[in-house]
Amino acid sequence: MPDALSLSDALDALVATAATAGVDGATARREGECLAATIAEPARGAFVDWSVATGRDRSSEEFMDAASRGRRYRSAPTPTMGQLSLTGSAHAPAYAQALADVALAAATLGEENPRTVGNAATAAAAQLGEPRTPAPSLDLPPAREQVPGVGDHFLAQMMDQLTQVQRKLTNLDLQQQATPPGVEEGALAPVSKPLEPGEPGRPGGFETVAAQPPQPPEEEPAEPEPEPKTVEELLAELDELVGLTDVKAEIHRQAAILRVEGLRKEAGLTSPTITRHMIFNGNPGTGKTTVARLVAGIYRALGLLSKGQLVEVDRSELVAGYLGQTAMKTAEVVTSAEGGVLFIDEAYSLAGDQYGQEAIDTLVKEMEDKRDDLVVIVAGYPVPMAVFISQNPGLESRFRTQIDFADYTDDELGKIFGVMAKAAEYDVDETVLARLRELLGAVQRGSSFGNARYVRNVLEAAIGRHAWRLREIEKPTLDQLRTLQADDLDQVVPDGPTEPVEWDPTPEPDVEQDAPTEEEPA
């Protein structure tokens, strides 16, 4: 197998895949750059390699900005990936694979660090996804069949990165390739081929021939796009989410109201105008983004939205550096969300200065102009959101539906951890979950507690420790590659061969964690 792609090559491949899928190349490349930055963020010197691969001047500020924007991609599909998946596009698997390749390449940036391994594993799993299979129990996900697959391929890649060997796991064995003496680095190396009977050659029955450059694959005729998911299918996905009982009931109620409203219009009956915009109140990691994505699909299935995509932004993506520019920037974002849902996380951060006020004024105007094909959902902590909405009459009159997202219980967080581990193709048993419950019992709860994001950070660190534990095993078994141990959840993660560093699983304050389903993350 060839070596893993460099980040530059992986980004180019992502753009090419996007073009095939009819996606804007610049948008796809930006998603890939942000995904790579957030994966490589813990590695010392990663911003230097990232800047080279992306063709930018060496700037840690640009790197950290990209990492901040991409953190949500470690646990949820990128907007483009989400849209392709939502519409059932035939190009979704190829785009997911290209994103996963970017994640793998990002794990090689900077100095070796086990935390980048965990980041890359969960990000690759979030982009790739897997077909849903029913689980016989909610306590633990069912064990996966011991057949080498995509997840094993990624696990082997990232483990080998820690030992400075670039290898890939095939369906049967591991093969290591090296550049022969006399061949320039980057050149195509000669390969061996079997000789026909009676054909002269060197001993062993092989002769050396020059490797041929790969030929571009022939374009296959485009497959017809599958039908988008129905309301019933999307509501079923909602019901599969862990916890969120009150949220599920309210979304079901909203879907029923809007369905009847549409039927009344079709019958020529007068119906009151129902405001479709919503406020999602809740602490970090309570599933607000996941539910918003499902709402977008439900509204499309009901015929209320033409596309059903979710565009997720925060203050930094709405506000510009100068007055006057903010209005244009906000209008562009709203235009990109037209036909779907615009999800504004921590929307209360727009209040308090003239720049944010300009964004709010533009948003109110755009919501009115595009009211027939746009839904806006604002989200954040409960108290700041109440103050934010009450301070602006234009917002208060448009956001009549508020949904409260409660914190997860310890049992629900345990289920979420099992779901995330299964999606990344790791096995956990009761001893691992018992260690997780110990961590949850010791952590201080409050408005900054990350809920599902906290257990996702614990899992990412555990994956890093798991890979570090296997670093000296040349050919680990499939069980070894997949099995997490309770000790992997210890919160001291080595940062080098001899000097460990303390790892703090406290979540980043600016990232919303998707809520996993009881079978797999949404």
N, C-alpha and C positions, 0 to 999 in steps of 0.2 A: 504494500500500500504506500502511496506517496506521503510525504510529511504533511503535517497540518498546514493549512493556509496561513500566510502572514495576514496581519490585520488589513493591510492595504489591499491585498488580493481578495480577502473576504468581503471588504466593503465594495470593491468593484463587482464582485459576483452578486452581491445583494442588489446593486443598482441594475445590473443586467436582468436579474430575475424580476425586479419591479417593472422594468420596461415590458417584459413579456406579459405581465399581469395587468398592464395598463395603468400602473401606479407612477406618480411623479417621481423621477429619479432623485431629485434634490431632497424630497421629503424622506424617501427611503434611506438615503445616505445619512441624513441627520439622525434618524432613528438609530441606525447602526453605530454612529459615532457616540451617541449618548449611552447606548447599551454598553459599548466597549469601555467607556470612561467609568461608568458606575461599577463595572466588574473589576477593573484594574485599580480602582481608587485606593485600596489598602496597600498596594505594592509601592515600595520606595522607588522613586525615579520613573514611575509609569507614565507621568505626564510628558516626559521627554520622548519616549517611544511612541506615545499616542500622537503627539504633535507631528512627528516625522511621518507616521502612517497616514495621517489625515491631511498632510500638506500645509500645516499651519506653522506660524512662527512659534518658537518654544515659549509657551505661555501657560503657567499653572492656573491663571485665572480662567482662561477659556476651558481648560480641562475640568476644573472644579464646577464650572457652570454646567457643562455637559453632563457631568456625573450627577449633579443635583437633579437635572431634568430627567435623567434616565433611571433613577432609582426605582420608580414604579415598574419598570420593565423587568426587574429581577423576579417579580412575582406575578406579573400579568402580561398578556400580549401587548405589543405596541399598538397604537391606534390603527395603523395600516393592517397589521396582522389581525386585529380584532374585526376590522371591516371585512376583510377577505373571508374570515371564518364565519362571520354573521351572515354573509350573503351566500355561503356555501360555494365559494369560488373554487374551480378546479386548480387554480394556481396557489391556493393556500398552503398545501404541503411543501411545495418548492420554496415558497417565501419563508415558511417556518424553518426549513432546513438551512436556508441562507442566513437567517438570524442566529440560529444555533451555531453555525460555523463562525460567525462574528464573535459570539460568546466564547467559543473555544480559543480563538486567536487572541482575544483580550486577556485570557489567563496567562499568556506568555509575556505580557508587557512588564517592564521594570524588573526588580529583584523578585526572586521566588518568595511567595507568601501563601500559606495554606488558606487564608481567608478568600483569596481570589478564586481558589478552587471551588469553595462552597458557593460563592457568588455565581460562578460560571455554570455550575451544575444546576442550581435552581432556576437560573435565567433560561438555560437551554430547555429545561423541562417545561417552563412556563410558555415558551414560544412554540415548542413542538406539540404539546398536548398529547392526549391519547384517546382512543375511542372509549366511550363510557361502557363499563361493565357493571352489572348489579353486584352489590356487596351483600353477603349473607348476614353480616353483623355490623352494627355501628361502632362497636368497641375498637376493632382493629380492621384495617383493610386486608383483603385476602392476599395470600402470598402469590407472587407472580411466577408463572411457569419459568423454569430454568432453561431458557433458550436465549442465546446471545441476541441482543437487539440494539436499537439505537442508544438506549440509556447506557448499556455496557460499553459501547463504543466511546461515549463521552467520558465515562468514569475512567476508562483506561487511559484516554488521552490526557486527562488532567493529572492523574497519578504519575504518569510518565514525565509530565512537565516538571513535577517536583524533583525528580531524579535526573533532570537535564537530559533525558533521552526522548527524542521525538519519534513516537511510535503510535500506531493505531491498532485497535483491536478488531480483527476480522471475525467472521463467523466461526473460524476454526482455530486460528492461532495468532501469535504476535510475530510480526516481521520487522526487522530493523534494517534500514537502508543507510549506506554511507557513500559519500562521494569518493570514487576511486582516485588514487594518486595520478597526477597529471591532468586531471579534469578540473577546469575552473569551476569555482563555486557558482551555483546557479545554472551551469550548463547542463544539458541533457546527458545523463550518464549512459554508457553502453550497457546493454542487457544481454542475457544469454538465452538461446533458444535451442530446443532439441534438434539433433541432426537426423536426417532421413537415413535409412539403412544404406551403407556403402558410401555415404557422403563424407569427404575428408574434413577433418577438423581436429581440435585439440582433444586430449584424452578426457574420458568421462562422457563422451557422446554429446557435447555441447560446443557451439561456436559463438563467438562474441560478435554482435552486430550493433550498429548504431541505433540508438533509440529514436523513434519517430515522434515528432511533436504531436500532441493529441489533436484529433480532428474535431471541429465543432459538430455537435450532434445535429442530425437532421431535424428540422422543425416538424413536429407532429401536428396534425390538424387539431384546432382548438376544440375542446370538448364543450358541449352545451352546459351553461351554468345551471346548477341545481336550483330548485325552488327554495326561496327563503323559508326559515322556520315559521311555523304557525304559532298563534297565540297559545294554544294548548301546550306545544312543545316548550315554549319559553317559560310559561308558568310552571311547567314541570321542573325545568332547570332551577327556577327560583325556589321551589319547594325542596330541592335537594340540598340547598345550602345548609350549613351547620348553624343551628340556633336561629335568631332573627324572627321569632314567632310573630311578634306584633308587626314587623316590617312586611312580612309575607302577606299577612291578612290585609294590610292597607293597600298593597300593590294589587292584590286580587280585587279589592273593592274598587279601586280606581279603574282597573281594566274593565270591570263590569259596567261601571257608569259610562265610560267612554264608548264601549261597544253599543250600549242602548242608545246613546246620543247619535251615533252614526246610523243606526237602524231607523231612528225617528226621522233623521234628515232624508234618508232614502225613501221613506214613506210620505214625504212632503209635510211632516209635522214640524211645528215650531219647537225649538229647544233652546233653553238658556245657554249662553256662552259659558263654558266651563274652563276656568284657567288651568292650563296643563303644567305650568311651571311649578317647581317644587323646592322645598328647603329640606335638606338632609342634616339633622342635628346628631352629632355623635363624636366620641373620642376617636383618636387615630386607630386604624386597623379593625374597624367594626364592619367593614364590608360595603361602605357607601359607593365606592367606585364600581364594584361588581353589580350591585343592584341598579345603578345608573345605566350600565351597559345593557342589562336585561330590559330595563324600561324603554331604551331606545329601540330594541328589537320588537318589543310588544307594541309600541306605538306605530311602528312601521307595519306590522302585521295587521293592525286595526285600520290601516289606511290613513292615519293621521300625519305620518311623515313619509316623505318620498324615498329616503335612503336608509335611515336608521343607524347612521354611524355615531360613535361617541367621540367627541373632541374634548380632551381633558386639559385644563390650563390652570395656572395660578396667577398671582399678581405680576410676576416677572414676564409673563407672556402676553399681558394686556397693556402694561404701562411702559412707555418709552422714556428716554432721558430728557426730553424737552417737551414743554407744553405745545400742543398742536400736533405733535407726532403721535401722542397717545391715542387720539381719536382715530387716526388712520390705522394704527396697529390693532386697536380693539375691533374696528370695523372689519379688518381683514380676517381676524380670528372668527368673528361671527359668521362671515361669509363662508369660511371653510366648514362651519358646523351646520349651515343651512341644509335642511332636509333631514337633520338628525338632532342629537342632544349635545348642547354645550354644557360641560360639567366644570364649574369653577370651584376649586378646592380652596379652603381657607379664604372665602370671599370677603370676610370682615377686614382682611388686610388692605382692602381697597379704600376703606374709610380713613379719614383723618388728615389727608393732605390734598392739595389741588390736583396732583397727578392722578391719584385714585379717583377723585371726584369727576375728572374728565372722562375716565374710563367708565364710571357708573352712568354718567349722562349719555354717553354714546351707546352703552349697552341698553339702556331703557328705550332709546330711540330705535335701535336695531330690532329689539324685541317687538316693538309695535309694527315696524315696517314688514317684518318677516313672521308675523304672528301665526300665519296659516301653515308654515312649514319649518318651525323651529321650536324646540323646547329647551329651556334653561333650567339647570339644577344647580343651586348654590349649596355649599357644604362647609361644615366647620364645627367648632366647639359650640355647645348649646347657648351659653350666656352671651358670648361675643356676637353670635349670629342674630340673636334676638335684638340686641342693641343696634347692629348694623341695619337690619331691615326696618326698624322703627325710625331710624334717622332719615330715611328717604321715602317720601310719599309715593314716588314712582315705582319703587321696588315693593313697598308694602301692598299696593293695590294689585300687583301682578303675582305675588307669591302668597297664595291662600292655603296651600297644602303643605303641612309640615309633618315629617316622619322622623321619629326619634329612634336612633340605633343604640341599643343598650350594650354595655360591655359584656364580653363573653364570660361564662363561668369557667372554672378550672376544668370541668369535665368536657366542655365544648372546646376549650383550647387543646386538650389532649387529643380529641378527635381531629381537630384541624392539623395538629402536628403529624398524626398518622397519615392523613390525606396528603399533606405536602411531601412526606417521605415517600409515599407510594408513587406520587407523580414523578418524583426524581429517581424512581426505581431503586429505592433503598428499603430494606426490611427492618422493622423495629418490633421489639417484643415488650412484654409487661415490665421488665426491668428498666428498659429505656423510658417508658412512660412514667414509671415510679420516680425515676431521677428527674424527669421534667416536672412532676408534681412538687417535688422538693424545691426546685428552682422557683416555681410559681408561688409557693408558700412563703418564700423568703423575699420576693421582690415587692417593693412598695407600690401600691396601687394609687392611682390618682388620675387627674386629667391628662397627664403626659404618658401614662402607661400605654404601650403600643398594641395590646390585645393580640390579634393574629400576626401583626408585624413582629411582636416580641418573639413568638415561637418560630416564626420564619427566620429571624436572626439567630436564634439558638440552633436551628437546623443547619443553617449555612456554616456556622462555626463548627458544628459536629461533623459536617462533611469534610471540612478542612482538616480536622484532627484525624478523621478516618483515613484520609489519603496520606497524611503524615505517618500514621501508624503502619501503613503498608509500603512505605517508600523503599524499604530494603528488600522486599519480596519481589523477585524478578518476574514470576508468573503467578500472581495470586489466582485462586480459584474464583468461580462465579459467586459462590456463597460469600467468600471474603470481600469481593468487590461490592456486594449488595448489603451486607449486614452491618448495622450500626450497633455499637455497644454502649452501655450506660456511661462508661468513662469518657466516651466521645462528647458527652454533654458538659464536661467540665469546662469552666469558663476561663481557663488559661490556655491561650492558643499560641504555639511556638511561632516566632517570627524569623527564626534562623536555626542553624544546626545546634547552637548551644544556648542562646539567650532567649527565653520565652518572654512574652509581653502580655500584660493583662488585657483582656478583651471585655468591653462593656457592651452588653446586648441592648442597651437603651435605644429605642428607635429614633431615626432621624425625624425631626419635627415637621418636615415639609413633604412627607410622602404618605399617600393613602394606600393602605393595604387591601388588596382584593380579598373577598371572603371565599374560601374554598367550599366546594360541595362535599357531600359526604362520600363521594367516590373519587373526586379529583378537584384541583383548584379550577375556578371558573376562568 
